Amino acid sequence: MAFQKAVKGTVLVGGGALATVLGLSQFAHYRRKQVSLAYVEAAEYLTEPVNREPPSREAQLLTLQNTSEFDILVIGGGATGCGCALDAVTRGLKTALVERDDFSSGTSSRSTKLIHGGVRYLQKAIMKLDIEQYRMVKEALHERANLLEIAPHLSGPLPIMLPVYKWWQLPYYWVGIKLYDLVAGSNCLKSSYVLSKSRALEHFPMLQKDKLVGAIVYYDGQHNDARMNLAIALTAARYGAATANYMEVVSLLKKTDPQTGKERVRGARCKDVLTGQEFDVRAKCVINATGPFTDSVRQMDDKDAATICQASAGVHIVMPGYYSPENMGLLDPATSDGRVIFFLPWEKMTIAGTTDSPTEITPHPIPSEEDINFILNEVRNYLSCDVEVRRGDVLAAWSGIRPLVTDPKSADTQSISRNHVVDVSEGGLITIAGGKWTTYRAMAEDTVNAAIKVHNLNAGPSRTVGLFLQGGKDWSPTLYIRLVQDYGLESEVAQHLATTYGDKAFEVAKMAGVTGKRWPIVGKRLVSEFPYIEAEVKYGIKEYACTTVDMISRRTRLAFLNVQAAEEALPRIVELMGRELNWSDSKKQEELETARKFLYYEMGYKSRSEQLTDSSEICLLPSDIDRYKKRFHKFDADQKGFITTVDVQRVLESISVQIDENTLHEILNEVDLNKNGQVELNEFLQLMSAIQKGRVSGSRLAILMKTAEENLDQRVPIPVDRSCGGL
């Protein structure tokens, strides 16, 4: 970018006049001695971070405690809050950020994973001649291009298909999509195009072909949202911002302005959630970037402040990758109730979801069975009848709360803004609310501009356009090959590390343990079907991961991809984190239980598990019941009415299959509804009924018993007639 070229070769130094007196090399030596403080003041110009690596959380906490006053304190560690911290620190402002949970633990990790301008907003802008909506789309398209440039390892263009089932819709949608390209201008990722029916089915073979006229394909961006948020936070920390997760704001600090006699917000009382320690963080300006919790912070400043946030829930589900092509998404612009459905490939899985359902504000939103079934029904409308869309194929589900806002300065308080709002209270609290993921950088720039103006801070213009986020600067599409060649990693694992950590992937590879196999040489997987390796747990702690939930949901994305796989990985993750963080046995057990609760409620495990309960109805034909009873009795040879691990082991041994006892216990436990250590005939029939209805899929016991039965039926006596009756 132009800015990077203009400042190429300059060096950021800290300490102002001190750096001038000591010289750069001496000053760098002086800085290294300041191990207790992570913060270094930014100079007027900037190209390189002040820290090669983000300081540890402990160092950041010391900085928060020991700094007499920051220029800016940001509350909230989502995309917008971290964007504000990065924007402020790169302008030379002494910056701090606190987040009561983990970075990206809320809305920013629960998005549709798109970096987009908003096709539907452009449609509304044209239909209603709404200039505000048009400007919002224009800004988002510019930010889309910038985000794909500054984090190329975490993002990329994605073609999205708009299937057309009525002839008149083809020119209508075509004009709209072409206008989308036109508004993007030089920031257009790739030009949209029209596909005939046959070509559309070639690109998206699982598409419903009846009445299909053709399709239009346009391009938007896609990213790994939680990792992107973390990259912004880590970049801010490297440039000198004191950032700390698990720091809750208990109250706002106020000081009377001697000139006006009014109370002004001058910092916050913060509490370390992990230790309970409290201390004050003072700042000239406080920015409220707390998303859905915007109003709670505003009311800390003024208990009578009107609420401006109107929460809207977006529920998403994850299904196996075979539901969609590897590199083609699908958009349903008008569902049965008017909402928009996206159906997208993501992390080799398929993500489907919608937005804009009214909801209550909660730190732990839970996806409802009603929302999950709504998405499944809409997906069925667009997929071929050859593809059975099964409830049991929902591997994970989550709900994210989008904070839509009303402008407190607007005369019409009922009008909801799709754009962002920057509000300044009488006490000087700066609130940034609304907007969307794609425009986080522009939102941050507007917010810091307001902070500088209101609080007379000494800073220049924003420098974040074209500023690479952590991992992006030296990344290339072929970087993973070096990981394979230099470290002996599996190709799939190497690609995952490269697209997750960018040029920092080599640091993770260096931590990878030897497998003891011929290949791969290093890189033990946490679970067999996903490329996450054990070294990422250790590296995740360097990236401020403090809990097991941090690791399974945001440092890796296991919880968002497959809740059962995440649960399977939990014991090993707890063991590895416990070793690094010196957890006691009781702490390990607490972490395990908390993570399982998170998976159960927030990641859809509860809805998934309720598909098979002890109250489930058995809806099978008499012929099916007879068939399944015969299968069951091949294992229940003693006619006990139930089977145990011993029964299963006996049958498996007869067909030369070996499964260890612990695994067998796990397999039976999935079906053992009353948890008495055995599977009764009724439980088995409930399982088979749920499988037939599509409520359950991938049952290990059902597949194992079917395979064993088939092998037993294929065994026939060895003919002996040619050996004269045998030996």
N, C-alpha and C positions, 0 to 999 in steps of 0.2 A: 504493500500500500504506500501511498505518497508520504504519509507521516513517517513510516518506518525508514523510507529512503532518506528523508530529510534529516533524521537524527542518527542515521547509521554512523557508528564509530564513536559516539559520545558514551559516557559512562555515568551511571547513577551513583552518587556518593551520598553519604549521610553525615549529619552533624554540622552542616552549614559551614561557618567560618573555620571550625576545627579541622575539617578536611583540607581546607586551603592551607592552613598553617602546617599541618603534619605531612601533607603530601598523600597521594592516593595509597601507596603501598603501606606507609606507616599507619594511615588511618584504618586500612583494612585489618592490619594486625591488632590495632586498638579495639576494633569492633569484635573481633573473634574472642577477645578476652571478656566481653560483656555477655557471659553465658546465661546470666540471670534474666536478661531482657531480650525479647525477640524483636522489638521494634527499632527501626533505624529511620530517622527523618529522611524524607525524599528531597532531592535537590530539584532545581527548576526544570531540568530536562531529564528524560528517561528513555532508556532502551533496554537495559538488562535488569532482571530482578536483583534485589539486594541479597537475597538468600538463595543459594544453590538448591537447597531443599527446604520445604516448609518447616519452621521450628516446631518442636514437640508441643503437645498440649500443655505440659507443665510449664514450659518456657512462655507460652502465650498467657497462661494464667498469671505468672509473675509480672508480665508486662502490664496486664490489666490492673493489677494491684499497685504496681510501683510507679506508674505514669501519673504525674500530678494532674494533667488535664489533656484530653484528646481534643482534636478539632471536631471530629464527628464520631458519634457512637451509633451504630446501626443495630436495631433490634430485629432479628429474623434472619435465618440462614437458608431461606429458599433461594430460587434463582434471582429474584429481584433484590433481596437483601444482600446477597453475595455480590451481585452486580453493582450495587451502590458502594460497597466496600472497595471493590476493585477500581471503580471510577474515581472515588475520592482519593485513594492512596496513590494512584498514578498521576494525580494532579499535584502531589506534594503535600497533601493534608495528612495530619497525624490521625490515623483511623483505627477504630475498634469495632468488632462485631460480636454479638452474643446471640446464641440460639438455645432455647430451652430443651430441645430434643437433639436430633442429629441433623446435619446438613441435608436438606432435601427430604426430610422425613414426612413432610405433609404433601401438599398439592403438587409440588414440583417433581416428585418421583412417580406420580400416579396419573400422568397425562396420557394422551393418545400417541405419544412419541413422535408427533409430527412437528416440523418447523415449517409453518405455512403462512401465507398471506391472508387466507380466508376467502375461498371461492364464494361461499354463501353470503358473506358480508358485501362482496362486490355486487352480487345480484340485488341485494337490498338497496345498496347505494344507487344503482341505476334505476331500479323500479320506483324508488321513492325520492329520487334526486337528492339524496342525502350526502352532502359534501363531507360531513364528519366521518361517515363510514368509508367514503372513498379515500380520505387522507389516512385513515387507519390501515386500510389495505396497502396503500402505497408505502407507508412507513414499514409495515410488516414485511413486505417483499424486499425492501432494502436491507432490513435486519436479517432476513432469511439468507441472503447472499453473504452477508458479513459473517454470520455464525458458521456457515459451511466452510468459509475460508479460514477462520481462526481456530477451528477444532475439526480438521479434516479426518482425524482418526475416529471421532465419535459420531460423525454425521456424513450424510451423502444424499444425493438426489434419489427420489423414488417415483417411478411412474404409477399413476393411479387411474384406473379405468372407471368410466362412467357408462354403464350399459344403458342402451336405449331400446325401449320396447314399443314405441309409437313413432310413426314416421314424422309427424309434425315436431316431435321433440328434438330430432336430430339437428336441424338448422338452429333451433332455439338455444340448445346447449352449446352448439358449436360456436355461435357468436359470443356467448358468455365466456367460454373458455379462452377464445382468442383475445377477448378484451383483457382477460387475466394476464395473458402473455404480454399484451400491449402495455398495460399498466406497469408490469415489471420492467419493461424496457431492456436496458443493458444488463439488468439483474435476472433476466429470464434464464432459468436453469437449462431447459431444453424446450424446443417448440412443441406444442401440442399437435395431435394428429387424429384423423378419423380412421376407424377400422371397419371393414365389412363384417358381416355376421361370421363368416368362415374364419377370417383372420382373428376376430375377437375370441372365438372358441379355441383357436390355435394357441393364443397367448394365455387364455384363462379357461382350460378345458373343463373345469368343474362348474362352469357357469350355466345357469338355466337357459336352454336354447329355444324353448317354445316361445313364439312371438318375438324373439329377439330380432331387432332390425339392424343393429350395428353397435358401435361403441366409440366413445371419445376418450383419448388418453392424454392426460396432462401431467406435469411434474411439480412435486413439492419436495421438501426436505424431510428426512427422518433422522432421529438421533436416539442415543441412550440417555434419557433425561436425567436420571439420578447421577450418572457418571459425569454428565455435562455440568450439572450443578456443583458437584464436588470439584471439578476442574476449575471452575470459577473461584470457589473458595480457596483452593490450594494456590492458585495464581495470585490472589489477593494477599495471602500469607507470605508468599515468596517476595512480593513487592514491598512488604513491610507492615501490612495490616495485622493487628493483634486479633485473631479470630479464635473463638472458642465455642464448641458445641457443649450441650448439657449445662448451659449457664442460663438460669431463669431470671427474668426481671421481676423482682418482688414489688418494687415501687419506683417512681420517678423522683429524682432529686430536683429541688427548686431553689432558686436564689433570687432575692429582690434586686431588680435593676435600679441602681442609684439615680439614673437619669429620669426614668419614667415612674418609678415607685411600684411597678408591676412585677409579679412573680414570673420568672422565666425558667423553663426546663433546662437543667444544667447537668444531666447525667442520670444514672440509675443505680439503685441498690440491687446487686446481683447475688444469686445463690448458686453455688456449684451443686447441681442435682446429685452428683455422684458421692460427694463427701458431706454435704450440708453446710459447708463454709460460706459465709456471707461477707461481702465487702462492697464498697462504693466504687463506681467507675464514673469519673467526672468528664464532662465534655462540653464544649461550647454549643454544640448542636446535637440533638437526638433525632434520628430518623426511624420512624415506625414503618417497618416493611414486613408485617406479620400475616399477610394474606387474610384468611378467613377470620383471624383473631384481631383484625384491625381495630374494631370498636372497643375491645377490652383494654387495649393500650391507650386509645384516645380518652377513655373514661378514667384511666389512671391520672391523666392530666387534668381533665375536667369531668367530674362525675355527672354533669348534666349534658354532656355532649350528645348530640343526636346520632343515632346509629345510621351508618351509610352503607354497610355491607349487607348484601342479599345473597345468601349462599345458594349455589347451584351444584348439584352432584353429577359427576360423570362416572358411570360404571363401565368397566371393561372386563372382558374374559379372555383367557388364553386357551387356545386349542392346538392340537398337533399340527405340525408344519404341512402335512399333506392336504389340509383344507384350502390352501391357497398356493399359487405359483411362488417360486422362490424370490422373484423380483418384480411383482406386480400387485398393487393394492386395488381395492374396490371401494367405490363411494356410492351409497344409496342416499340421494339428496332429499327424498321424501318418504319417510317410513309411514306406517299405518297411523301414527299419532303426530306426524309432522316433524319429528326429530330427524337428525342426520346420523347415519350409521357408517362407520369406517370399518373396513375388513382388510387388514394389512399383514404382510409378512414382517416378523420382527424376531431377531435373534434365533432364526431357524424354526420359529414357531409361528402361529397365526394369532393375531390380536384383533378382537372385534369389540366395538364399544360405541357409546353415544354420550352426549352431554346434555346439560340443561334440564335437569329434573330438580324441582325445589326440594331443599333438605334443611335439616337443622345443623348448626355448627357444632362439631365435636372433634376432639383431637384424634379419635379412633373411629373413622367412618367404616361401616360394614356393608358389603354388597348384599342386597336382598335377593331371595329366590325369585321374586317377581321380576326384578330387573334382569337377572340372568336369563330367565325364560323368554322375556321380551326380545332380548338380543338374539337368542337362538331361533325364535320364530321368524324374525326378520331375515336372518341369515338363510333360513330354509327357503324363503321366497326367491332368493337370488342364486341358489345353488341347484345343480341338476338333481333330479329325483334319484339318479344313480348313486348320489352321495347321501348317505344316511347321517343326518346331523343329530348326534346323540348327546344327551345331557351328561352322560358319563365321560364324554371327551373334554369336558371343561376341566383343565388342569390347574387353573388358578383364576381368581376373580378379585377385583378390588374396586373401591369407590374413592374418588378424589373430589375434594370440595373446591369449586372455583369461586373466588370472591368477586362477584359482580357488585358494582357500586353505584350509588346515586351521588351526584356532586352536591356537597353541603352548601355550596354557594349558588346553586341553581334555584330558580324560582319554582320550577316544576320538580318537586322532591320525589315524585313517583317515577320519573323517567330514569331507567337504568342505562348506565353508560357501558358500552362494550369497549371503550378505550380506557386508558388509565387516568386517574385523578391525583393531582398533587395538592394536598391541603396543608395550610399553615394555621395552627391554632393561636389563640391570643398569647399563650405561654411559650410560643416559638417551636412547638413540636411539629416536625415535618412528617406528614403521612403520605405514603405512596400506596395506592390501592387500585385494584382492577387490572386491566391489561391482560396479556397472555404470555406464555413462555417465549414465543418468538421475539417479542419486543422487549425482553428484560433489559437489554443494554440501553435502548433509547429511554426506557422508563427510569433507569438509574441515572442517566445523564441529566434528564429533566429534574430529577429529585435533587441531585447534588448542585445543579445550577440554582435551584430555589434556596438550598441551604446556604450557599455562598452569598447570595443576594440578601437574604433575611438576616444572617448573622455576621455579615461583613468579614467573611473569611478570605484570606489571601491565597488565591489559587487561579490557575490559568484555565483554558478550555479543556474539554474532555479529550482523552487520548486513547480511548478504548476501541475505536474503529480500526480494524486491522491488527489489533494486539493479540498475538497468539496466546491461547490458553495452554495450561500445563499439558505437555505431551504432544502438542501439535506442531511445534516449530521444525523439528527434524524428522517428522514422520514421513514415510512414503508407502505407497501401496505394496511394495515388495520388501518392506522391512521384515516381515515375518520369515522370509527365506533365510535371512541371517540368523534368526533365532533358532531355526531348525538346524542349520549348518554348524553354528558355533556352540550350541548347548545340547543338541540331541533331543529337542522337544518334538512331540507329535505335530504334524502340520496343522491340524485343527486347533490344538492348544496354542500354537504359535500365532495363528491368525487371530484367535480370541485375545491374546495378550497384546498384540499390536493394535487392534482396534479398540481396546479398552484403555490401555496406558500410553499408547503412542510411543514416543521416543524414550519413555520411562520403562518400557517393557523389558529392557535388558536388566534393569535392577531387580525386577521380579524373577527373571530367569536365573540370576545369580543366586537367589535364595532357594531355588527349587532343589528338592532332595533327590538323591539317586534312587531309581526304581528297583535296581537289581536285575532288570530284564535286559535282553539284547536290544530291544527297542520298545518304547522310548528310553533313552538313557536317564533323563531326569524328568520330573513333573508328575507327581502322583495326583490322580484326580480325586476330588471330593466325592463325586458320584460318577458312575460309569458313563451315563449318557450325555453329560454336559462337560465342556472343556475347562471348567474351573479347577484349579490345582491348589494343593495345600499351601504352597508358597504365598498365594494371594492373601491368606489369612494373616500371616506375619506381616506382609506389606500393608495390608489394610489397617493395621494398628498404627503404622507410620502415617497413614492418611486419616488419623483421628477417629478410627472405629473404636468405640468403647464397650459395645455390647454385642451379643450374638445376633440380635435383630439387625444391627447396623451391617453386619457381615453378610447375612443371607438375603438382605433386601436392597442394600445400596452399594456396598463395596463389590459384591457379586449380585446378580439379579435372580438367584435361584428361586426365592419366594414368589417372584412375579412370573416365573416360567413354569414351575411345577411344585405345588405344595408338598406332595409326597416325597419328591426327590430332596426338597429342602429339609424335610423332617428326617429323612434318612441320613443326611449329612450333619445334622445337629450335634450328635455326640462327639464326632471327630473335631468339628469346629470349636466346640466348647473346650475340648481337651487341648487343642493348639493355642487358643486364646488364653486359657487358664495358665498354661506354661509361660507365656510371654508376659502376662499381667499379674502373675502370682496370685491367682484366685484360690481361695480355700475350697474344700469339698462342698461346703454349704453354699458358697457363692456359685460354684459350677452348677449345682442342682437348681438354684434360683434362676440362673440364666437359661437353663434348659427348659424349665417350666414357663418362663416368660416368653421365650421364643415359640414354644408350642402353642401358647395362648394367642400370640400374634398371628400365627399361621391359621389357627382354628377360626378366629373371628374376622380378622382384617384381610386375609388372603383367600377366603372362600372355602377353607377346609370344612367348616361347619355345614355349609350348604351341600358340599360334595358328600360328606359322610352321612347326611340325613337322607340321601337317596336309598340307603339300605339301613333300616332300623328294625327293631324287634316288633314294630307295629305295621311293617310294610305288608301290603296285600299280596297274595299269591294269585296271579292272573295267568294261568297256563291252561292249555288244552289238555283234556284227559290223556291223549296220546303222548304229549310232552311230559306230563307228570310220570307216566309209566317209564318213559325213556330215561328220565333223570333219576328215578328211583333205582333202576337197574344199574346205572352208573355209580350211584352212591353205594349200593350193596356190594359192588366189586371191591370197594375199599372197606366196607363194614362187613367183613367176612363172618364175624361172630354174631351178626344180627343183633347188635347191642342197641341200635337206634341212633348211634352217634359215631363219629370217627375222631381219632386223635393223631398226634404226630407219629405214633408207633404204627398205626394202620397205614398211613400214607407212605412212611418209610419202607414198610414191607412190600407194598405194591411197586414202588420205585425200584427197589433192589431186584425185584423179579424181572424188570425190563432193563436192568443194568444202568440205572440213573442214580447218581449220588448227590444229595443235598444235605448240608450240615444241619444239625438239630436246631440251632438258633434261628436260621432262616425259615425252617419249617414252622417254628412257633410263630414267627412274624406273619407267615402266609395264612395260617389258620386264624390268627388273631383278627385279621381283616374281616373275617366272616363270622367270628364268634361273637354274636350280638349280646348275649347275656354274660359274656366274659367268665365262663366256667371251665375254660381250658379244653373245650371240645366243641365240635360242630355237629348239631343235631340235624336230622333229615329236614325238619321244617325250615331251619336256617339256610340249608343248602337250596331248597326249593325257592325260598325268598330271593336268594342271590340269583338264581337262574331266571326268575321272573323279572327282576330288575334289569338283568342283562338284556333280555328279549325286548324290554320296553326302551332300552337305550339310556336308562338312568345310571347304569354302572357300566364301565368298560375297563379293560385291562386287569381283570381280577386274576391274580396269579393262581389261586386255588382252582378256579373254574377251568383255566387253560391247562393247568397241570393235570387235572383229573380227565379232561377230554383227551389230551395227548396220551396219557397212560392207558385209557380205555381203548383207543385206536391201536396202540402197540400190542395190547393184550389180545385184541380180536384178530390181529394179523398173524399172531403166532399159530402155526399149524404143526401137527406131528411130522417128524422127519420120516419120509418113506423108507421102508425096510425091505420091500419085495425084491430088490435087486441084490440084496446081500443074503438071500436064502433065509429070510426070517430073522436076521440079526445075528449078534454074536452068540 
